[in-house]
Amino acid sequence: MTKDTEKSSMYRTPKKDQYALRAIFELAKHRGKGPRKISEIAKAQIIPLRFLEVILNNLKGSGLVDSKRGFYGGYHLLRPADEITVGDVFRYVQGTSDQSQCMACISKTDCPFQDKCAFKYMWTKVKNSVFKIYDETTIQDLLDNERQMLQTITEQ
């Protein structure tokens, strides 16, 4: 995707959400193998280390991940991958303020149209449709997708 195409995309997932999802995905890949160090997650998923530190620290309050201190410490998932949805991750990272915010409003703080916006219903439907897909997609689904993709590549 080029920068011009990316800028014209109607619905973009914020980088913070993408990084949180990638971190959860990486933890799921290693579930049951002990804690995963932040540096390993950052390297595997190409996430800036300082940004990942903040995201994972924030995710500790979600009930999705926890950490262990020390030399053999790191982060690990608290729930199986088939019990975590993309929607769970995004809702926690976004918090309640982003959920109620209009996704196409020209002003992110004080909308000049408030409830008189002709586009509000349409954008709400778009957002709800996107979150329906997020809520139907588990981290296990993503792991399965990757496994199938890698299998297809090795068979060629």
C-alpha positions in Angstrom: 0.0 0.0 0.0 1.5 3.4 -1.0 1.3 6.4 1.2 -1.3 8.0 -1.1 -3.5 4.9 -0.9 -2.9 4.7 2.9 -4.0 8.3 3.4 -7.2 7.8 1.4 -8.2 4.7 3.3 -11.6 5.4 4.9 -11.1 3.2 8.0 -7.6 3.0 9.4 -6.6 1.1 12.5 -4.4 3.3 14.7 -0.8 2.2 15.0 -1.2 1.8 18.8 -4.0 -0.7 18.2 -2.0 -2.5 15.5 1.1 -2.8 17.8 -1.0 -4.0 20.7 -2.6 -6.7 18.5 0.8 -7.7 17.1 2.2 -8.0 20.7 -0.8 -10.2 21.8 -0.3 -12.3 18.6 3.4 -12.8 19.4 2.6 -13.8 23.0 0.0 -16.3 21.7 2.6 -17.8 19.4 4.7 -18.6 22.4 2.0 -19.4 25.0 3.1 -22.2 27.3 6.8 -21.7 26.6 7.4 -19.2 29.4 7.4 -15.4 29.5 8.5 -13.5 26.4 10.9 -10.5 26.7 9.8 -7.2 25.3 12.9 -7.0 23.1 12.0 -10.4 21.5 8.4 -9.3 20.9 9.6 -5.9 19.4 12.1 -7.6 17.1 9.7 -10.4 15.9 6.8 -7.9 15.2 8.8 -4.9 14.2 7.5 -2.6 16.9 9.5 0.3 18.3 10.7 -0.9 21.7 9.8 2.2 23.7 6.3 2.2 22.3 5.9 -1.5 23.0 6.9 -1.0 26.7 4.1 1.5 27.2 1.6 -0.7 25.3 2.4 -3.9 27.3 2.4 -2.1 30.6 -1.0 -0.7 29.8 -2.3 -4.1 28.7 -1.4 -5.6 32.1 -4.6 -4.1 33.4 -6.7 -5.7 30.7 -6.8 -9.2 32.0 -5.2 -10.4 28.8 -1.5 -10.3 29.7 0.7 -10.3 32.8 4.4 -9.9 33.4 7.1 -11.6 35.5 10.1 -9.7 36.8 13.7 -10.8 36.7 16.2 -12.3 34.4 13.8 -15.0 33.2 10.9 -12.6 33.2 8.8 -11.1 30.5 5.2 -11.0 29.4 2.7 -13.9 28.9 -1.0 -14.3 28.0 -3.5 -14.9 30.8 -6.1 -16.5 28.5 -5.9 -19.0 25.6 -5.8 -17.5 22.1 -9.2 -18.8 21.2 -10.7 -16.8 24.1 -9.3 -13.4 23.0 -10.8 -11.5 20.1 -9.3 -8.6 18.1 -12.2 -6.6 19.5 -11.2 -7.3 23.1 -7.7 -5.9 22.4 -8.8 -2.9 20.4 -11.5 -1.9 22.9 -9.1 -2.1 25.8 -6.4 -0.1 24.0 -8.8 2.6 22.7 -10.7 3.0 26.0 -14.2 4.3 26.3 -13.4 7.8 24.8 -12.4 6.5 21.4 -15.4 4.2 21.2 -17.9 7.1 21.4 -16.0 9.4 19.1 -17.2 9.8 15.6 -14.7 8.3 13.2 -15.1 10.9 10.5 -15.5 14.1 12.6 -13.4 17.0 11.4 -12.8 18.0 15.1 -11.7 15.3 17.5 -12.6 17.3 20.6 -15.6 19.6 20.0 -17.6 18.5 17.0 -19.3 21.6 15.5 -22.2 19.4 14.3 -22.8 17.3 17.4 -26.1 15.4 16.9 -27.0 17.3 13.7 -24.5 15.5 11.5 -26.0 13.9 8.4 -23.1 11.4 8.2 -23.2 10.2 11.9 -25.6 7.2 11.2 -23.5 6.0 8.3 -20.2 6.2 10.1 -21.7 4.5 13.2 -22.8 1.6 10.9 -19.4 1.4 9.4 -17.7 1.3 12.8 -20.2 -1.3 14.1 -19.6 -3.5 11.1 -15.9 -3.3 11.5 -16.1 -4.2 15.2 -18.4 -7.1 14.4 -15.5 -8.5 12.3 -13.0 -7.8 15.1 -15.3 -9.4 17.6 -15.7 -12.5 15.5 -11.9 -12.9 14.9 -9.9 -14.6 17.7 -6.2 -14.5 18.1 -6.3 -18.2 17.4 -7.9 -17.4 14.0 -4.9 -15.2 13.3 -2.5 -17.9 14.4 -4.3 -20.4 12.1 -4.2 -17.9 9.2 -0.4 -17.6 9.7 0.1 -21.4 9.9 -1.9 -21.9 6.7 0.0 -19.1 4.9 3.4 -20.5 5.9 2.3 -24.0 4.9 1.2 -22.8 1.5 4.5 -21.0 1.0 6.6 -24.1 1.9 4.5 -26.3 -0.4 5.3 -24.1 -3.5 
